[in-house]
Amino acid sequence: MSRYPLEAIRSLRLRKQDEAERKLAAARVVEEQRRQEVKNAEKALQDYLEWIKKEADRLFSTIVGELNPIHKVMDITKQIEWNRNHQSTYVVAVDEAKKKLQEAQAETVVCRQEQEKAYKEVWKINQHREMWLHEEALQEERDEEAELEEVASTIFAMHAH
């Protein structure tokens, strides 16, 4: 049987499919890492919010019920305000993590589309190859039958004389 004439193209498509599958797997790993980073950033924000509340309660408890110099009250108020302002750092971290997750999800979609396209290309050439192999087998069968008929007619002709 002859060698499939498009085998080089088929091999190239198979390599492209493998590469697309590796890229998709890598994109999924990055996406999962980004998802975890969002969870971590949200947890850090939640922990900070809980700490702020406890810290504000603790700081206020040091001045409630007693006469305190104004500078002490101002210092505690400034500390609580600084803590609340620092909260924005955590909010920004959550927003950045979510943005990176969205980018990773978009990359996964692109990689999935590329992998599906590569899969279809391999499927198409495999279908062509199967048809070609079937036709090639039928042709070989016809050639063998023709050869047998030729041999049989030659033998018949030799015995007829």
DSSP file (Angstrom, degrees, kcal/mol; ACC not computed):
  #  RESIDUE AA STRUCTURE BP1 BP2  ACC     N-H-->O    O-->H-N    N-H-->O    O-->H-N    TCO  KAPPA ALPHA  PHI   PSI    X-CA   Y-CA   Z-CA
    1    1 A M              0   0    0      0, 0.0     3,-0.1     0, 0.0   136,-0.0   0.000 360.0 360.0 360.0 143.3    0.0    0.0    0.0
    2    2 A S        -     0   0    0      1,-0.1     2,-0.3   134,-0.0   134,-0.0  -0.264 360.0 -98.8 -71.8 159.9    1.2    3.5   -0.8
    3    3 A R        -     0   0    0      1,-0.1    -1,-0.1     2,-0.0     4,-0.0  -0.601  46.6 -96.9 -78.3 141.1    2.1    6.0    1.8
    4    4 A Y    >   -     0   0    0     -2,-0.3     3,-1.6     1,-0.2     4,-0.2  -0.426  32.5-143.5 -59.9 121.2   -0.6    8.5    2.6
    5    5 A P  T 3  S+     0   0    0      0, 0.0     3,-0.3     0, 0.0    -1,-0.2   0.712  95.7  49.2 -66.4 -20.4    0.4   11.6    0.5
    6    6 A L  T 3> S+     0   0    0      1,-0.2     4,-2.6     2,-0.1     5,-0.2   0.112  73.5 115.3-103.9  21.7   -0.7   14.1    3.1
    7    7 A E  H <> S+     0   0    0     -3,-1.6     4,-2.7     1,-0.2     5,-0.2   0.860  73.7  54.6 -61.6 -36.4    1.1   12.5    6.0
    8    8 A A  H  > S+     0   0    0     -3,-0.3     4,-2.1     2,-0.2    -1,-0.2   0.915 110.8  45.4 -64.0 -41.7    3.4   15.5    6.5
    9    9 A I  H  > S+     0   0    0      2,-0.2     4,-2.5     1,-0.2    -2,-0.2   0.909 112.5  51.8 -66.2 -41.5    0.4   17.8    6.8
   10   10 A R  H  X S+     0   0    0     -4,-2.6     4,-2.3     1,-0.2    -2,-0.2   0.917 109.5  49.4 -60.7 -43.8   -1.3   15.4    9.1
   11   11 A S  H  X S+     0   0    0     -4,-2.7     4,-2.3     1,-0.2    -1,-0.2   0.903 110.5  50.7 -62.4 -41.4    1.8   15.3   11.3
   12   12 A L  H  X S+     0   0    0     -4,-2.1     4,-2.4     1,-0.2    -2,-0.2   0.916 110.7  48.8 -62.2 -43.4    2.0   19.1   11.4
   13   13 A R  H  X S+     0   0    0     -4,-2.5     4,-2.4     1,-0.2    -2,-0.2   0.879 109.5  52.3 -65.4 -37.7   -1.7   19.3   12.4
   14   14 A L  H  X S+     0   0    0     -4,-2.3     4,-2.4     2,-0.2    -1,-0.2   0.912 110.1  48.5 -64.0 -41.7   -1.1   16.7   15.2
   15   15 A R  H  X S+     0   0    0     -4,-2.3     4,-2.6     2,-0.2    -2,-0.2   0.908 111.1  50.5 -64.0 -41.1    1.8   18.8   16.5
   16   16 A K  H  X S+     0   0    0     -4,-2.4     4,-2.6     2,-0.2    -2,-0.2   0.892 110.1  50.4 -63.4 -38.8   -0.3   21.9   16.4
   17   17 A Q  H  X S+     0   0    0     -4,-2.4     4,-2.4   101,-0.2    -2,-0.2   0.927 110.6  48.7 -64.8 -44.4   -3.1   20.1   18.3
   18   18 A D  H  X S+     0   0    0     -4,-2.4     4,-2.2     2,-0.2    -2,-0.2   0.921 112.7  48.4 -60.1 -44.2   -0.6   19.0   20.9
   19   19 A E  H  X S+     0   0    0     -4,-2.6     4,-2.5     1,-0.2    -2,-0.2   0.910 111.1  50.1 -63.3 -42.6    0.7   22.5   21.3
   20   20 A A  H  X S+     0   0    0     -4,-2.6     4,-2.3     1,-0.2    95,-0.2   0.882 110.3  50.6 -63.8 -38.3   -2.8   23.9   21.5
   21   21 A E  H  X S+     0   0    0     -4,-2.4     4,-2.3     2,-0.2    -1,-0.2   0.887 110.5  49.2 -67.2 -38.5   -3.7   21.4   24.2
   22   22 A R  H  X S+     0   0    0     -4,-2.2     4,-2.5     2,-0.2    -2,-0.2   0.917 111.6  49.0 -66.3 -41.9   -0.5   22.3   26.2
   23   23 A K  H  X S+     0   0    0     -4,-2.5     4,-2.6     2,-0.2    -2,-0.2   0.901 111.3  49.9 -63.7 -40.6   -1.3   26.0   25.9
   24   24 A L  H  X S+     0   0    0     -4,-2.3     4,-2.4    87,-0.2    -2,-0.2   0.921 110.6  49.3 -64.1 -43.6   -4.9   25.3   27.1
   25   25 A A  H  X S+     0   0    0     -4,-2.3     4,-1.9     1,-0.2    -2,-0.2   0.918 112.6  47.9 -61.9 -42.7   -3.7   23.3   30.0
   26   26 A A  H  X S+     0   0    0     -4,-2.5     4,-2.4     1,-0.2    -2,-0.2   0.901 110.6  51.5 -64.6 -40.7   -1.3   26.1   31.0
   27   27 A A  H  X S+     0   0    0     -4,-2.6     4,-2.7     1,-0.2    -1,-0.2   0.889 108.5  51.7 -64.0 -38.7   -4.0   28.7   30.6
   28   28 A R  H  X S+     0   0    0     -4,-2.4     4,-2.3     2,-0.2    -1,-0.2   0.886 109.0  50.6 -65.6 -37.4   -6.3   26.7   32.9
   29   29 A V  H  X S+     0   0    0     -4,-1.9     4,-2.3     2,-0.2    -2,-0.2   0.937 112.0  46.7 -64.0 -46.3   -3.5   26.5   35.5
   30   30 A V  H  X S+     0   0    0     -4,-2.4     4,-2.7     1,-0.2    -2,-0.2   0.916 111.2  52.5 -62.3 -42.7   -2.9   30.3   35.4
   31   31 A E  H  X S+     0   0    0     -4,-2.7     4,-2.4     1,-0.2    -1,-0.2   0.918 109.7  48.3 -59.9 -43.2   -6.7   30.9   35.6
   32   32 A E  H  X S+     0   0    0     -4,-2.3     4,-2.2     2,-0.2    -1,-0.2   0.898 110.7  51.4 -64.9 -39.3   -6.9   28.7   38.7
   33   33 A Q  H  X S+     0   0    0     -4,-2.3     4,-2.2     1,-0.2    -2,-0.2   0.922 110.9  48.3 -61.7 -43.1   -4.0   30.5   40.3
   34   34 A R  H  X S+     0   0    0     -4,-2.7     4,-2.1     2,-0.2    67,-0.2   0.883 108.8  53.5 -65.0 -37.8   -5.7   33.9   39.6
   35   35 A R  H  X S+     0   0    0     -4,-2.4     4,-2.1     1,-0.2    -1,-0.2   0.911 110.0  47.9 -62.0 -41.6   -8.9   32.5   41.1
   36   36 A Q  H  X S+     0   0    0     -4,-2.2     4,-2.8     1,-0.2    -2,-0.2   0.882 108.1  55.0 -66.6 -37.9   -7.0   31.6   44.2
   37   37 A E  H  X S+     0   0    0     -4,-2.2     4,-2.6     2,-0.2    -1,-0.2   0.883 107.0  50.8 -62.9 -37.8   -5.4   35.1   44.3
   38   38 A V  H  X S+     0   0    0     -4,-2.1     4,-2.8    59,-0.2     5,-0.2   0.941 111.2  48.0 -63.5 -46.5   -8.8   36.7   44.2
   39   39 A K  H  X S+     0   0    0     -4,-2.1     4,-2.5     1,-0.2    -2,-0.2   0.920 112.9  48.5 -59.7 -43.7   -9.9   34.5   47.1
   40   40 A N  H  X S+     0   0    0     -4,-2.8     4,-2.6     2,-0.2    -1,-0.2   0.913 112.6  47.5 -63.6 -43.0   -6.7   35.3   49.0
   41   41 A A  H  X S+     0   0    0     -4,-2.6     4,-2.3     2,-0.2    53,-0.2   0.901 112.9  48.8 -66.1 -41.0   -7.2   39.1   48.4
   42   42 A E  H  X S+     0   0    0     -4,-2.8     4,-2.6     2,-0.2    -1,-0.2   0.894 112.1  49.0 -65.3 -39.0  -10.8   38.9   49.4
   43   43 A K  H  X S+     0   0    0     -4,-2.5     4,-3.1    -5,-0.2     5,-0.2   0.919 110.2  51.0 -65.8 -42.6   -9.9   37.0   52.6
   44   44 A A  H  X S+     0   0    0     -4,-2.6     4,-2.4     2,-0.2    -2,-0.2   0.911 111.7  48.0 -61.5 -41.8   -7.2   39.5   53.4
   45   45 A L  H  X S+     0   0    0     -4,-2.3     4,-2.7     2,-0.2    -2,-0.2   0.938 112.9  47.7 -62.7 -46.9   -9.7   42.4   53.0
   46   46 A Q  H  X S+     0   0    0     -4,-2.6     4,-2.3     1,-0.2    -2,-0.2   0.922 112.4  49.0 -61.4 -44.3  -12.3   40.6   55.1
   47   47 A D  H  X S+     0   0    0     -4,-3.1     4,-2.5     1,-0.2    -1,-0.2   0.910 111.8  49.5 -60.8 -41.6   -9.6   39.9   57.8
   48   48 A Y  H  X S+     0   0    0     -4,-2.4     4,-3.1    -5,-0.2    -2,-0.2   0.908 109.4  51.3 -65.7 -41.4   -8.5   43.5   57.7
   49   49 A L  H  X S+     0   0    0     -4,-2.7     4,-2.0     1,-0.2    -1,-0.2   0.907 111.6  47.4 -62.1 -41.0  -12.1   44.8   58.0
   50   50 A E  H  X S+     0   0    0     -4,-2.3     4,-2.1     2,-0.2    -1,-0.2   0.914 113.2  48.5 -65.0 -41.9  -12.6   42.5   61.1
   51   51 A W  H  X S+     0   0    0     -4,-2.5     4,-3.4     2,-0.2     5,-0.2   0.908 108.1  54.7 -65.0 -41.9   -9.4   43.8   62.5
   52   52 A I  H  X S+     0   0    0     -4,-3.1     4,-3.1     1,-0.2     5,-0.2   0.930 108.9  48.3 -57.0 -46.3  -10.3   47.4   61.9
   53   53 A K  H  X S+     0   0    0     -4,-2.0     4,-2.5     2,-0.2    -1,-0.2   0.944 115.0  44.0 -61.7 -47.6  -13.5   47.0   63.8
   54   54 A K  H  X S+     0   0    0     -4,-2.1     4,-2.6     1,-0.2    -2,-0.2   0.912 115.1  49.2 -63.4 -41.7  -11.8   45.3   66.8
   55   55 A E  H  X S+     0   0    0     -4,-3.4     4,-3.0     2,-0.2    -2,-0.2   0.906 110.8  49.6 -66.2 -40.9   -9.0   47.8   66.7
   56   56 A A  H  X S+     0   0    0     -4,-3.1     4,-2.8    -5,-0.2     5,-0.2   0.927 112.3  48.5 -63.1 -43.4  -11.4   50.8   66.6
   57   57 A D  H  X S+     0   0    0     -4,-2.5     4,-2.1    -5,-0.2    -2,-0.2   0.918 113.2  48.0 -61.1 -43.1  -13.3   49.2   69.6
   58   58 A R  H  X S+     0   0    0     -4,-2.6     4,-0.9     2,-0.2    -2,-0.2   0.931 113.0  47.2 -63.9 -45.9  -10.1   48.7   71.5
   59   59 A L  H >X S+     0   0    0     -4,-3.0     3,-0.7     1,-0.2     4,-0.5   0.921 113.2  48.0 -64.2 -43.2   -8.9   52.2   70.8
   60   60 A F  H >X S+     0   0    0     -4,-2.8     4,-2.1     1,-0.2     3,-1.3   0.871 104.8  60.5 -64.7 -35.1  -12.2   53.8   71.8
   61   61 A S  H 3< S+     0   0    0     -4,-2.1    -1,-0.2     1,-0.3    -2,-0.2   0.777  96.5  61.8 -65.4 -22.8  -12.3   51.7   74.9
   62   62 A T  H << S+     0   0    0     -4,-0.9    -1,-0.3    -3,-0.7    -2,-0.2   0.716 116.4  29.3 -74.5 -18.9   -9.0   53.4   76.1
   63   63 A I  H X< S+     0   0    0     -3,-1.3     3,-1.3    -4,-0.5    -2,-0.2   0.609  93.5 105.1-114.9 -15.8  -10.6   56.8   76.1
   64   64 A V  T 3< S+     0   0    0     -4,-2.1     3,-0.1     1,-0.2    -4,-0.0  -0.451  88.2  13.4 -71.1 136.3  -14.3   56.1   76.9
   65   65 A G  T 3  S+     0   0    0      1,-0.2     2,-0.3    -2,-0.2    -1,-0.2   0.439 112.9  85.0  84.7  -0.1  -15.4   56.9   80.4
   66   66 A E  S <  S-     0   0    0     -3,-1.3     2,-0.5     2,-0.0    -1,-0.2  -0.927  82.7-108.8-130.7 156.0  -12.3   58.9   81.3
   67   67 A L        -     0   0    0     -2,-0.3    -3,-0.1    -3,-0.1     0, 0.0  -0.741  45.0-178.0 -81.0 127.5  -11.2   62.5   80.9
   68   68 A N        -     0   0    0     -2,-0.5    -5,-0.0    -5,-0.1     5,-0.0  -0.948  32.2-101.9-129.1 147.1   -8.5   62.5   78.3
   69   69 A P    >>  -     0   0    0      0, 0.0     4,-1.6     0, 0.0     3,-0.8  -0.370  36.2-117.5 -62.8 149.0   -6.3   65.2   76.9
   70   70 A I  H 3> S+     0   0    0      1,-0.3     4,-2.8     2,-0.2     5,-0.2   0.841 112.8  59.3 -59.1 -35.7   -7.5   66.3   73.5
   71   71 A H  H 3> S+     0   0    0      1,-0.2     4,-2.5     2,-0.2    -1,-0.3   0.860 103.9  51.4 -64.6 -33.4   -4.3   65.2   71.8
   72   72 A K  H <> S+     0   0    0     -3,-0.8     4,-2.2     2,-0.2    -1,-0.2   0.923 111.9  46.0 -67.6 -43.0   -4.8   61.7   73.0
   73   73 A V  H  X S+     0   0    0     -4,-1.6     4,-2.4     1,-0.2    -2,-0.2   0.903 114.1  49.2 -64.1 -41.0   -8.4   61.7   71.5
   74   74 A M  H  X S+     0   0    0     -4,-2.8     4,-2.7     2,-0.2    -2,-0.2   0.897 109.6  51.7 -65.8 -40.7   -7.0   63.2   68.3
   75   75 A D  H  X S+     0   0    0     -4,-2.5     4,-2.4     2,-0.2    -2,-0.2   0.922 111.9  45.9 -62.0 -43.7   -4.2   60.6   68.1
   76   76 A I  H  X S+     0   0    0     -4,-2.2     4,-2.4     2,-0.2    -2,-0.2   0.910 112.9  50.1 -66.3 -42.1   -6.7   57.8   68.5
   77   77 A T  H  X S+     0   0    0     -4,-2.4     4,-2.4     1,-0.2    -2,-0.2   0.913 111.5  48.6 -61.9 -42.4   -9.1   59.4   65.9
   78   78 A K  H  X S+     0   0    0     -4,-2.7     4,-2.9     2,-0.2    -2,-0.2   0.899 110.1  52.0 -64.4 -40.3   -6.2   59.8   63.5
   79   79 A Q  H  X S+     0   0    0     -4,-2.4     4,-2.4     2,-0.2    -2,-0.2   0.922 111.2  46.6 -62.2 -44.1   -5.1   56.1   64.0
   80   80 A I  H  X S+     0   0    0     -4,-2.4     4,-2.2     2,-0.2    -2,-0.2   0.913 113.6  48.9 -64.8 -41.8   -8.7   54.9   63.3
   81   81 A E  H  X S+     0   0    0     -4,-2.4     4,-2.6     2,-0.2    -2,-0.2   0.910 110.4  50.6 -63.7 -42.5   -8.8   57.1   60.2
   82   82 A W  H  X S+     0   0    0     -4,-2.9     4,-2.4     1,-0.2    -2,-0.2   0.919 109.4  51.7 -61.1 -43.3   -5.5   55.9   59.0
   83   83 A N  H  X S+     0   0    0     -4,-2.4     4,-0.7     1,-0.2    -1,-0.2   0.910 111.5  46.7 -59.0 -43.3   -6.7   52.3   59.5
   84   84 A R  H >< S+     0   0    0     -4,-2.2     3,-0.6     1,-0.2     4,-0.4   0.896 112.3  49.6 -68.3 -39.4   -9.8   53.0   57.4
   85   85 A N  H >< S+     0   0    0     -4,-2.6     3,-1.3     1,-0.2     4,-0.3   0.870 105.3  57.8 -65.7 -35.3   -7.8   54.7   54.7
   86   86 A H  H >X S+     0   0    0     -4,-2.4     3,-1.3     1,-0.3     4,-0.7   0.720  88.5  77.0 -67.6 -19.9   -5.4   51.8   54.6
   87   87 A Q  H XX S+     0   0    0     -4,-0.7     4,-1.9    -3,-0.6     3,-0.7   0.824  80.8  68.7 -57.6 -32.3   -8.4   49.6   53.8
   88   88 A S  H <> S+     0   0    0     -3,-1.3     4,-2.9    -4,-0.4    -1,-0.3   0.818  89.7  62.7 -60.5 -29.9   -8.2   51.0   50.2
   89   89 A T  H <> S+     0   0    0     -3,-1.3     4,-1.8    -4,-0.3    -1,-0.3   0.910 106.5  44.3 -59.4 -41.5   -5.0   49.1   49.7
   90   90 A Y  H <X S+     0   0    0     -3,-0.7     4,-2.1    -4,-0.7    -2,-0.2   0.879 112.3  51.7 -71.3 -38.6   -6.8   45.8   50.3
   91   91 A V  H  X S+     0   0    0     -4,-1.9     4,-2.5     2,-0.2    -2,-0.2   0.916 110.3  49.0 -64.3 -43.0   -9.7   46.9   48.0
   92   92 A V  H  X S+     0   0    0     -4,-2.9     4,-2.9     1,-0.2     5,-0.2   0.899 108.6  54.0 -62.8 -40.4   -7.3   47.8   45.2
   93   93 A A  H  X S+     0   0    0     -4,-1.8     4,-2.3    -5,-0.2    -1,-0.2   0.898 109.4  47.9 -61.3 -40.3   -5.6   44.4   45.7
   94   94 A V  H  X S+     0   0    0     -4,-2.1     4,-2.5   -53,-0.2    -2,-0.2   0.937 112.6  48.7 -64.8 -46.1   -9.0   42.6   45.3
   95   95 A D  H  X S+     0   0    0     -4,-2.5     4,-2.3     1,-0.2    -2,-0.2   0.916 112.7  47.7 -60.5 -43.7   -9.8   44.7   42.2
   96   96 A E  H  X S+     0   0    0     -4,-2.9     4,-2.5     2,-0.2    -1,-0.2   0.910 111.5  50.4 -64.0 -42.3   -6.4   44.0   40.6
   97   97 A A  H  X S+     0   0    0     -4,-2.3     4,-2.1    -5,-0.2   -59,-0.2   0.903 111.2  48.7 -63.2 -40.4   -6.7   40.3   41.4
   98   98 A K  H  X S+     0   0    0     -4,-2.5     4,-2.4     2,-0.2    -1,-0.2   0.892 110.2  51.5 -66.4 -38.8  -10.2   40.2   39.8
   99   99 A K  H  X S+     0   0    0     -4,-2.3     4,-2.2     2,-0.2    -2,-0.2   0.922 110.5  48.1 -63.4 -44.3   -8.8   42.0   36.7
  100  100 A K  H  X S+     0   0    0     -4,-2.5     4,-2.3     1,-0.2    -1,-0.2   0.868 110.2  53.1 -64.7 -36.0   -6.0   39.5   36.3
  101  101 A L  H  X S+     0   0    0     -4,-2.1     4,-2.8   -67,-0.2    -2,-0.2   0.926 107.9  50.2 -64.2 -44.3   -8.6   36.7   36.7
  102  102 A Q  H  X S+     0   0    0     -4,-2.4     4,-2.4     1,-0.2    -2,-0.2   0.907 110.9  49.5 -60.9 -40.9  -10.7   38.2   33.9
  103  103 A E  H  X S+     0   0    0     -4,-2.2     4,-2.2     2,-0.2    -1,-0.2   0.910 111.9  48.5 -63.4 -41.6   -7.6   38.4   31.7
  104  104 A A  H  X S+     0   0    0     -4,-2.3     4,-2.3     2,-0.2   -73,-0.2   0.892 110.6  50.9 -66.1 -39.2   -6.7   34.8   32.5
  105  105 A Q  H  X S+     0   0    0     -4,-2.8     4,-2.1     2,-0.2    -2,-0.2   0.909 110.0  49.9 -64.7 -40.7  -10.3   33.7   31.7
  106  106 A A  H  X S+     0   0    0     -4,-2.4     4,-2.2     1,-0.2    -2,-0.2   0.903 110.4  50.4 -63.5 -40.6  -10.2   35.5   28.4
  107  107 A E  H  X S+     0   0    0     -4,-2.2     4,-2.7     1,-0.2    -1,-0.2   0.884 108.3  52.8 -64.8 -38.5   -6.8   33.8   27.6
  108  108 A T  H  X S+     0   0    0     -4,-2.3     4,-2.7     2,-0.2    -1,-0.2   0.905 107.9  51.2 -62.8 -41.1   -8.4   30.4   28.5
  109  109 A V  H  X S+     0   0    0     -4,-2.1     4,-2.4     2,-0.2    -2,-0.2   0.930 111.2  47.6 -61.8 -45.3  -11.2   31.1   26.1
  110  110 A V  H  X S+     0   0    0     -4,-2.2     4,-2.4     1,-0.2    -2,-0.2   0.929 113.6  47.6 -61.2 -45.5   -8.8   32.0   23.3
  111  111 A C  H  X S+     0   0    0     -4,-2.7     4,-2.5     1,-0.2   -87,-0.2   0.881 110.5  52.0 -64.7 -37.8   -6.7   28.8   24.0
  112  112 A R  H  X S+     0   0    0     -4,-2.7     4,-2.6     2,-0.2    -1,-0.2   0.916 110.0  49.1 -65.0 -41.5   -9.8   26.7   24.1
  113  113 A Q  H  X S+     0   0    0     -4,-2.4     4,-2.4     2,-0.2    -2,-0.2   0.910 112.1  48.3 -63.3 -41.8  -10.9   28.1   20.7
  114  114 A E  H  X S+     0   0    0     -4,-2.4     4,-2.5     2,-0.2    -2,-0.2   0.894 112.0  49.4 -64.7 -39.6   -7.5   27.4   19.3
  115  115 A Q  H  X S+     0   0    0     -4,-2.5     4,-2.5   -95,-0.2    -2,-0.2   0.911 111.3  49.0 -66.6 -41.4   -7.5   23.9   20.7
  116  116 A E  H  X S+     0   0    0     -4,-2.6     4,-2.4     2,-0.2    -2,-0.2   0.903 111.9  49.2 -64.8 -40.2  -11.0   23.2   19.2
  117  117 A K  H  X S+     0   0    0     -4,-2.4     4,-2.3     2,-0.2    -2,-0.2   0.930 112.2  47.7 -63.3 -45.2   -9.8   24.5   15.8
  118  118 A A  H  X S+     0   0    0     -4,-2.5     4,-2.2     1,-0.2  -101,-0.2   0.898 110.8  52.4 -62.7 -40.2   -6.7   22.3   15.9
  119  119 A Y  H  X S+     0   0    0     -4,-2.5     4,-2.8     1,-0.2    -1,-0.2   0.922 109.6  48.8 -61.2 -44.6   -8.8   19.3   16.9
  120  120 A K  H  X S+     0   0    0     -4,-2.4     4,-2.8     1,-0.2    -1,-0.2   0.891 109.4  52.5 -63.9 -39.1  -11.2   19.9   14.0
  121  121 A E  H  X S+     0   0    0     -4,-2.3     4,-2.1     2,-0.2    -1,-0.2   0.911 112.2  45.1 -63.7 -41.3   -8.3   20.2   11.6
  122  122 A V  H  X S+     0   0    0     -4,-2.2     4,-2.5     2,-0.2    -2,-0.2   0.917 112.5  52.0 -66.4 -42.8   -6.9   16.9   12.8
  123  123 A W  H  X S+     0   0    0     -4,-2.8     4,-2.4     1,-0.2    -2,-0.2   0.924 109.8  49.5 -59.3 -44.7  -10.3   15.3   12.6
  124  124 A K  H  X S+     0   0    0     -4,-2.8     4,-2.3     1,-0.2    -1,-0.2   0.929 113.2  44.5 -62.5 -45.6  -10.8   16.5    9.0
  125  125 A I  H  X S+     0   0    0     -4,-2.1     4,-2.6     1,-0.2    -1,-0.2   0.851 112.1  53.2 -71.3 -30.4   -7.5   15.2    7.8
  126  126 A N  H  X S+     0   0    0     -4,-2.5     4,-2.6     2,-0.2    -1,-0.2   0.897 108.7  50.0 -66.8 -38.9   -8.0   11.9    9.7
  127  127 A Q  H  X S+     0   0    0     -4,-2.4     4,-2.2     2,-0.2    -2,-0.2   0.925 112.2  47.7 -63.4 -43.4  -11.4   11.5    8.0
  128  128 A H  H  X S+     0   0    0     -4,-2.3     4,-2.8     1,-0.2    -2,-0.2   0.919 111.1  51.2 -61.9 -43.5   -9.7   12.2    4.6
  129  129 A R  H  X S+     0   0    0     -4,-2.6     4,-3.2     1,-0.2     5,-0.2   0.912 108.6  51.1 -61.4 -43.2   -6.9    9.7    5.5
  130  130 A E  H  X S+     0   0    0     -4,-2.6     4,-2.3     2,-0.2    -1,-0.2   0.915 112.1  46.7 -62.0 -42.4   -9.5    7.0    6.3
  131  131 A M  H  X S+     0   0    0     -4,-2.2     4,-2.8     2,-0.2     5,-0.2   0.921 113.4  49.2 -63.8 -42.9  -11.3    7.6    3.0
  132  132 A W  H  X S+     0   0    0     -4,-2.8     4,-3.0     2,-0.2    -2,-0.2   0.927 111.1  49.1 -62.7 -45.1   -8.0    7.5    1.2
  133  133 A L  H  X S+     0   0    0     -4,-3.2     4,-2.5     2,-0.2    -1,-0.2   0.902 112.1  49.2 -61.2 -40.6   -6.9    4.3    2.9
  134  134 A H  H  X S+     0   0    0     -4,-2.3     4,-2.4    -5,-0.2    -2,-0.2   0.937 113.8  45.2 -63.9 -46.6  -10.3    2.7    2.1
  135  135 A E  H  X S+     0   0    0     -4,-2.8     4,-2.7     1,-0.2    -2,-0.2   0.897 112.5  52.1 -62.7 -40.4  -10.0    3.7   -1.6
  136  136 A E  H  X S+     0   0    0     -4,-3.0     4,-2.4    -5,-0.2    -2,-0.2   0.905 109.9  48.6 -63.3 -41.2   -6.4    2.5   -1.6
  137  137 A A  H  X S+     0   0    0     -4,-2.5     4,-2.3     2,-0.2    -2,-0.2   0.909 111.8  49.2 -65.6 -41.6   -7.4   -0.9   -0.2
  138  138 A L  H  X S+     0   0    0     -4,-2.4     4,-2.7     2,-0.2    -2,-0.2   0.909 110.9  50.4 -63.3 -41.1  -10.2   -1.1   -2.8
  139  139 A Q  H  X S+     0   0    0     -4,-2.7     4,-2.9     2,-0.2    -2,-0.2   0.912 110.4  49.2 -64.1 -41.8   -7.8   -0.2   -5.6
  140  140 A E  H  X S+     0   0    0     -4,-2.4     4,-2.6     2,-0.2    -1,-0.2   0.906 111.0  50.6 -62.3 -40.3   -5.4   -2.9   -4.4
  141  141 A E  H  X S+     0   0    0     -4,-2.3     4,-2.5     2,-0.2    -2,-0.2   0.920 111.7  46.9 -63.5 -44.0   -8.2   -5.4   -4.3
  142  142 A R  H  X S+     0   0    0     -4,-2.7     4,-2.8     2,-0.2    -2,-0.2   0.908 112.2  51.0 -63.2 -41.6   -9.2   -4.5   -7.9
  143  143 A D  H  X S+     0   0    0     -4,-2.9     4,-2.5     2,-0.2    -2,-0.2   0.913 110.8  48.0 -62.9 -41.6   -5.6   -4.7   -9.0
  144  144 A E  H  X S+     0   0    0     -4,-2.6     4,-2.8     2,-0.2    -2,-0.2   0.911 112.5  48.9 -64.6 -41.9   -5.2   -8.1   -7.4
  145  145 A E  H  X S+     0   0    0     -4,-2.5     4,-2.7     2,-0.2    -2,-0.2   0.918 112.0  48.5 -63.5 -42.1   -8.4   -9.3   -9.0
  146  146 A A  H  X S+     0   0    0     -4,-2.8     4,-2.4     2,-0.2    -2,-0.2   0.911 112.6  48.9 -63.6 -40.9   -7.3   -8.0  -12.4
  147  147 A E  H  X S+     0   0    0     -4,-2.5     4,-2.6     2,-0.2    -2,-0.2   0.912 112.1  48.2 -65.0 -42.1   -3.9   -9.7  -12.0
  148  148 A L  H  X S+     0   0    0     -4,-2.8     4,-3.0     2,-0.2    -2,-0.2   0.896 111.4  50.2 -64.5 -39.7   -5.6  -13.0  -11.0
  149  149 A E  H  X S+     0   0    0     -4,-2.7     4,-2.8     2,-0.2    -2,-0.2   0.900 111.1  49.5 -64.4 -39.5   -7.9  -12.7  -14.0
  150  150 A E  H  X S+     0   0    0     -4,-2.4     4,-2.3     2,-0.2    -2,-0.2   0.922 113.2  45.9 -64.3 -44.6   -4.9  -12.1  -16.3
  151  151 A V  H  X S+     0   0    0     -4,-2.6     4,-2.8     2,-0.2    -2,-0.2   0.927 114.0  49.3 -63.5 -44.0   -3.1  -15.1  -14.8
  152  152 A A  H  X S+     0   0    0     -4,-3.0     4,-2.9     1,-0.2    -2,-0.2   0.909 112.1  47.2 -63.4 -41.5   -6.2  -17.2  -15.1
  153  153 A S  H  X S+     0   0    0     -4,-2.8     4,-2.7     2,-0.2    -1,-0.2   0.875 112.1  50.9 -69.1 -34.2   -6.8  -16.2  -18.7
  154  154 A T  H  X S+     0   0    0     -4,-2.3     4,-2.2     2,-0.2    -2,-0.2   0.928 112.9  45.3 -65.0 -45.3   -3.2  -16.8  -19.5
  155  155 A I  H  X S+     0   0    0     -4,-2.8     4,-2.1     2,-0.2    -2,-0.2   0.922 114.6  48.7 -63.9 -43.5   -3.4  -20.3  -18.0
  156  156 A F  H  X S+     0   0    0     -4,-2.9     4,-1.7     1,-0.2    -2,-0.2   0.917 111.6  49.6 -61.5 -43.2   -6.7  -20.9  -19.8
  157  157 A A  H  X S+     0   0    0     -4,-2.7     4,-0.9     1,-0.2    -1,-0.2   0.875 110.3  51.0 -64.0 -37.9   -5.2  -19.8  -23.1
  158  158 A M  H  < S+     0   0    0     -4,-2.2     3,-0.3     1,-0.2    -1,-0.2   0.873 113.6  44.1 -68.1 -37.3   -2.2  -22.0  -22.5
  159  159 A H  H  < S+     0   0    0     -4,-2.1    -1,-0.2     1,-0.2    -2,-0.2   0.731 106.0  61.8 -79.6 -22.3   -4.4  -25.1  -21.9
  160  160 A A  H  <        0   0    0     -4,-1.7    -1,-0.2     1,-0.2    -2,-0.2   0.743 360.0 360.0 -76.0 -23.2   -6.7  -24.3  -24.8
  161  161 A H     <        0   0    0     -4,-0.9    -1,-0.2    -3,-0.3    -2,-0.1   0.433 360.0 360.0 -85.0 360.0   -3.9  -24.6  -27.3
